Amino acid sequence: MPRFPRSSPFVQQLSDRVFSQLAERANSQPGPVYPLHVGDTYLEPLDAAKAENQASADHPGLHKYAPVQGEPELLRAIADKVERRSGVRPKLDDLQVMPGATAGLMVVCSALLVPGDEVLLPAPFWPLIRGIIRARGALPIEVPVFDRLGAQGLEQGSEPSFDPAEALEAHITDHTVAVYVNTPNNPTGACLTSEQLESIGELARKYDLWILADEVYEDLYFGPTAPRSSFTLPAFADRTITSHSLSKAYALAGARVGYTHGPHEVMQVIRGTQTFSTYCAPRPMQFAGARALADGDAWLSRTRKLYASAAKEAADALRLPTPPAGTFLFFPSKPYRRAGESTIELLERCLEAGVMLTPGSASGSEYSDWIRLCFTCVAPADLTAALERVAGVLLES
């Protein structure tokens, strides 16, 4: 039990600098620095979803507290959206609006985890999930998965016969309580197949595990067919809590609106946990989110085309395979490093050329020699300029 002046041991490893240790150097770098380390977008959201278009005249009491569960207008829009995307309509009472998927996953972990629990964490992963698990005193068990998948548009290092469920099962102990499933994956863009997901679901049933499904990139796919929503698979039923966000697909990262759904009993617990966390998501932006979900299908279709073009341009510039989904390239640094050069030293050279990238260690302890690049965070002309600079460094040999 920590006393003054110490803090909780569970949070001492957390940092607000999870994305790059190069940030301070970037601030002092002369000339423009293209921020390809940030998972964001250059796009403005749908007009009806912009903050300036949420008016008090249209929404009396706009600046009051929202209901803890969420605004009814947004809850209905969420149910409609989930049904359009997945073919399954969740019950309104089993939905919970969150202040973004980050807060949503923190609330879910607060509701489900106790110190000493273990959560299987397929790697590489979204950088913040490891800290969210640790903040509960639980242990993230990192299992390399997404860089080993075959036939997912990730030829480098892929293993066509690799079985994700088998790899995860090898790390299960008496303390394992949950498995985190993020597909399409941040940072690789890889998508688990329905068969692979079914195997993971059966594994969860065999060992009585919760499934924490992260569907943040569900709409950012570049092929003709949307990836299967993991929570719709029979093996995922009754044990899956799914988190969604409006940040990535709808260009509303600053709005801090996401949503979670799952089995009725646990959603009541999650709602209670949310009450004692942030209480509610920002009310004005809930109305913005409702408009994005209800009216944004055409906008989203155009956005996918723009992102697909950016993904191909970035991959071609670095002579990499184009990812099938997401907003990132994730690739090993070894082919680009000089003799005796570390990954950080390579990233420092990229920074000197005016481009900031993320070291792969943010996405897993076994990925210190990998690099993450976001191809959606700057406008097309700036992306072309940034890629020319990066390619000049990485492909110099």
Secondary structure, 3 states (H helix, E strand, C coil): CCCCCCCCCCCCCCCCCCCCCCHHHHHCCCCCCEECCCCCCCCCCCHHHCHHHCCCCCCCCCCCCCCCCCCHHHHHHHHHHHHHHHCCCCCHHHEEEECHHHHHHHHHHHHHCCCCCEEEEEECCCHHHHHHHHHCCCEEEEEECCCCECCCCCCCCCECCCCHHHHHHCCCCCCEEEEEEECCCCCCCCCCCHHHHHHHHHHHHHCCCEEEEECCCCCCECCCCCCCCHHHCHHHCCCEEEEEECCCCCCCHHHCCEEEECCHHHHHHHHHHHHCCCCCCCHHHHHHHHHHHHHCHHHHHHHHHHHHHHHHHHHHHCCCCCCCECCEEEEECHHHCCCCCCHHHHHHHHHHCCEECEEHHHHCCCCCCEEEEECCCCCHHHHHHHHHHHHHHHCCC
